[in-house]
Amino acid sequence: MSPSILSNGNKGDHDVTPSKRYSVYDQVWDRQYGIWTKAPEPPKALSDGQQAFVAFRRKSANTNNADPFTHIELQDQRLVQFLRKVLPTESGLFSKPASIDAQLLYVSRKRVKEASAGTDLSSDLVSTVETLLSFVAEEFADVEEKLQVLPQGTIAWSLLWLLFEVGQHVEIVYDLTGEKMAMQVEGWAYAMSQKGRTFNLHGHVFQWTGVRIQKIKVTRKVLEFSKLNPISTLPVRPLSDEMRLKFIGKSKNDPNFTYKYAVLNPYGSI
């Protein structure tokens, strides 16, 4: 009987002997070509002398562009796989080479730190994560100091990004009805528009259409301001505990919301 070889496998990678007349291959579905293909090799440890990540401090000569930022390219594939699980909406982690903006990583540092405490991670990988987090902490130490000295409840334009973490729920107002809604943050960026500089925050909300729950992509923009602004007056702001409880109570008591919706996404609109 001839060996049983799965399609798109590589027989040369496996030892087929008379005592073992079959082969086993790990495969994944290739969406681009619509076929099953050989699964990638598990991420390997860094070789001697190889760096876990490389940081690039970038500043444009064009003053109309966004402020300087630090771009981090990740060379340790184990670190890449870990961060993809913790921050699944960070598109840069799925590019080649995998990368992440240092500011986004900094505001997500607590989530990354908690995930690295998992018992299934090697001590070497945990050490690498700690090194990465230590780097961004040092990178933004002066920024954190500026935030701490601001009058309570206020924010400066340049520090807006410190308020928003990927995965965090924030409060917005629905354009059509004026209702307050909870949006889950997927990312943000400083940008230029016809009205001037803006801070763009994008994410999604869940809305009941009368038939089903629908996930809707949403973007909110904050125009540049020169003086300190009360956080409570921003068109998008962190979700307070009080407002969170109101959202949960609304979704559970409103007959238009199913129990399943209240459990999976307790943040409706009020």
C-alpha positions in Angstrom: 0.0 0.0 0.0 1.4 3.4 -1.0 1.8 6.2 1.6 -1.2 8.4 2.1 -0.1 11.9 1.3 -2.4 14.9 1.8 -2.7 17.5 -1.0 -0.1 20.3 -1.1 2.1 18.5 1.3 5.8 18.0 1.1 6.8 14.4 1.3 10.4 15.2 1.6 9.8 16.8 5.1 8.7 13.4 6.5 10.2 10.0 7.0 8.1 7.3 5.4 9.4 3.8 6.4 8.0 0.3 5.8 6.9 0.3 9.5 5.0 3.6 9.1 3.1 3.6 5.8 1.4 7.0 6.1 2.3 10.7 6.6 0.5 13.5 8.6 0.6 17.2 7.6 -0.7 20.3 9.3 -2.6 22.5 6.8 -4.4 25.9 6.8 -7.0 27.2 4.4 -5.5 29.8 1.9 -8.3 32.3 1.3 -6.5 34.0 -1.6 -6.2 30.8 -3.7 -9.1 28.8 -2.2 -7.0 25.7 -1.4 -5.5 23.9 1.6 -1.8 24.5 2.0 1.0 23.5 4.3 0.8 25.3 7.7 3.7 27.7 8.5 6.4 26.4 10.8 6.0 27.4 14.5 7.8 30.6 15.4 11.4 29.9 16.4 13.5 31.5 19.1 15.9 34.3 18.2 19.3 33.3 16.9 22.4 34.6 18.6 22.9 38.3 18.0 19.4 38.8 16.6 17.4 41.7 18.1 13.8 41.2 19.3 12.7 44.6 17.9 14.0 47.7 16.2 12.6 51.2 16.9 12.6 54.1 14.5 12.0 57.6 15.7 10.4 59.4 12.7 9.9 63.1 12.1 8.8 64.6 8.8 10.4 67.7 7.4 6.9 68.8 6.3 5.4 70.7 9.2 1.9 69.9 7.9 2.3 66.2 8.7 1.5 64.5 12.0 3.7 64.9 15.0 6.9 62.8 15.4 6.2 59.2 16.2 8.2 56.0 17.0 7.7 53.0 14.7 8.6 49.6 16.1 9.4 46.6 13.8 9.3 43.3 15.5 11.9 40.6 14.6 11.0 38.0 17.2 8.2 35.9 15.6 7.2 34.6 19.0 6.6 38.2 20.1 4.6 38.9 16.9 2.3 35.9 17.5 1.8 36.9 21.1 0.9 40.5 20.3 -1.5 39.4 17.5 -3.5 37.5 20.1 -3.5 40.4 22.6 -4.1 43.2 20.1 -6.0 41.5 17.2 -7.1 44.8 15.6 -3.6 46.2 15.1 -3.1 45.8 11.3 0.6 46.5 11.5 1.1 43.3 13.4 -0.1 41.3 10.3 2.1 43.1 7.8 5.7 42.2 6.7 7.7 43.1 8.7 5.3 43.1 11.6 5.2 46.5 13.3 3.3 48.6 15.8 3.2 52.2 16.7 4.9 52.9 20.0 2.0 55.2 21.2 -0.6 52.5 20.6 1.5 50.0 22.4 2.1 52.4 25.3 -1.7 52.9 26.0 -2.2 49.2 25.7 0.7 48.3 28.0 -1.5 47.1 30.9 -3.4 44.7 28.7 -0.1 43.4 27.2 1.4 43.1 30.7 -1.5 41.1 32.0 -1.5 38.7 29.1 2.2 38.1 29.5 1.6 36.8 33.0 0.0 33.6 31.4 1.5 30.3 32.5 1.7 29.1 28.9 4.5 31.6 27.9 8.1 30.7 28.1 10.3 32.8 30.5 12.3 34.0 27.5 9.3 35.4 25.8 8.0 37.0 29.0 11.4 38.7 29.3 11.2 40.0 25.8 7.7 41.4 26.4 9.1 43.1 29.5 11.9 44.6 27.6 9.5 46.0 24.9 7.2 47.5 27.6 10.2 49.0 29.4 11.3 50.7 26.2 7.9 52.4 25.5 7.7 53.4 29.2 11.0 55.2 28.9 10.0 56.6 25.6 6.9 58.3 27.0 8.0 59.1 30.6 8.0 62.8 30.0 4.6 62.7 28.3 3.2 60.8 31.3 4.6 63.5 33.6 2.8 66.2 31.6 -0.5 64.3 31.9 -0.2 64.0 35.7 0.2 67.8 36.3 -2.9 68.8 34.3 -5.9 70.0 36.2 -8.2 67.0 36.9 -10.7 66.4 34.2 -8.8 68.4 31.5 -6.7 67.4 28.5 -4.3 69.0 26.1 -4.6 68.4 22.3 -1.2 66.8 22.1 -2.1 64.3 24.9 -5.4 63.2 23.6 -4.0 59.8 22.6 -3.3 59.0 26.2 -7.0 58.7 26.9 -7.8 55.9 24.5 -6.7 52.3 24.6 -7.5 49.8 21.8 -10.4 47.7 23.0 -11.6 50.3 25.4 -15.3 51.5 25.4 -15.9 55.2 24.9 -19.0 57.4 24.8 -20.2 58.9 21.6 -23.4 60.5 20.2 -25.3 58.9 17.4 -25.4 61.4 14.5 -29.0 60.7 13.4 -30.8 60.5 16.7 -28.6 62.3 19.2 -28.6 59.2 21.4 -25.5 58.4 23.5 -23.8 55.2 22.4 -20.8 53.1 23.5 -18.1 52.6 20.9 -15.3 50.1 21.2 -11.9 51.6 20.1 -10.0 49.9 17.3 -7.4 52.6 16.7 -6.7 56.3 16.3 -4.4 58.7 14.5 -3.6 62.4 14.2 -4.4 63.7 10.7 -5.0 66.7 8.5 -8.4 67.6 7.1 -10.0 70.5 5.3 -10.9 72.0 8.7 -7.4 71.6 10.0 -5.7 69.1 12.2 -7.9 66.4 13.7 -7.6 63.5 16.1 -9.4 60.6 14.5 -10.7 57.8 16.6 -12.2 54.7 14.9 -14.0 51.7 16.2 -17.4 50.0 16.1 -20.8 50.0 17.8 -23.5 47.3 17.9 -27.0 48.4 16.9 -30.4 46.7 16.9 -32.0 47.1 13.4 -35.3 45.7 14.5 -34.4 42.4 13.0 -30.8 41.6 14.1 -27.8 43.0 15.9 -25.5 44.8 13.4 -21.9 45.7 13.9 -21.2 49.2 12.5 -17.9 50.8 11.8 -17.7 54.4 13.3 -15.2 57.2 13.2 -15.2 60.3 15.4 -13.0 63.3 14.9 -11.8 65.9 17.4 -10.7 69.2 15.9 -7.5 70.7 17.2 -7.8 73.0 20.2 -5.1 75.3 21.7 -6.1 75.5 25.3 -6.9 72.8 27.9 -10.3 71.3 27.3 -12.6 69.6 29.8 -12.7 65.9 28.9 -16.5 65.9 29.5 -17.0 68.3 26.5 -15.2 66.2 23.9 -17.3 64.5 21.2 -15.8 61.2 22.2 -14.6 60.5 25.7 -13.8 57.5 28.0 -16.9 55.7 29.2 -17.6 56.4 32.9 -18.7 53.7 35.3 -22.0 55.6 35.7 -22.7 55.6 32.0 -21.7 52.0 31.6 -24.3 50.9 34.1 -26.9 53.0 32.3 -26.0 51.3 29.0 -26.2 47.8 30.6 -29.5 48.6 32.2 -31.0 50.0 29.0 -30.0 46.9 26.9 -31.4 44.5 29.5 -34.7 46.3 30.0 -35.5 47.4 26.4 -37.8 44.9 24.7 -36.0 45.5 21.4 -32.8 43.9 22.8 -32.6 40.2 23.2 -30.9 38.6 26.2 -28.2 37.3 24.0 -27.4 40.9 22.9 -27.3 42.1 26.5 -24.8 39.4 27.3 -22.5 39.6 24.3 -22.7 43.4 24.0 -24.3 45.2 27.0 -23.6 48.6 25.6 -26.7 49.8 23.6 -27.8 53.4 23.4 -29.8 55.6 25.8 
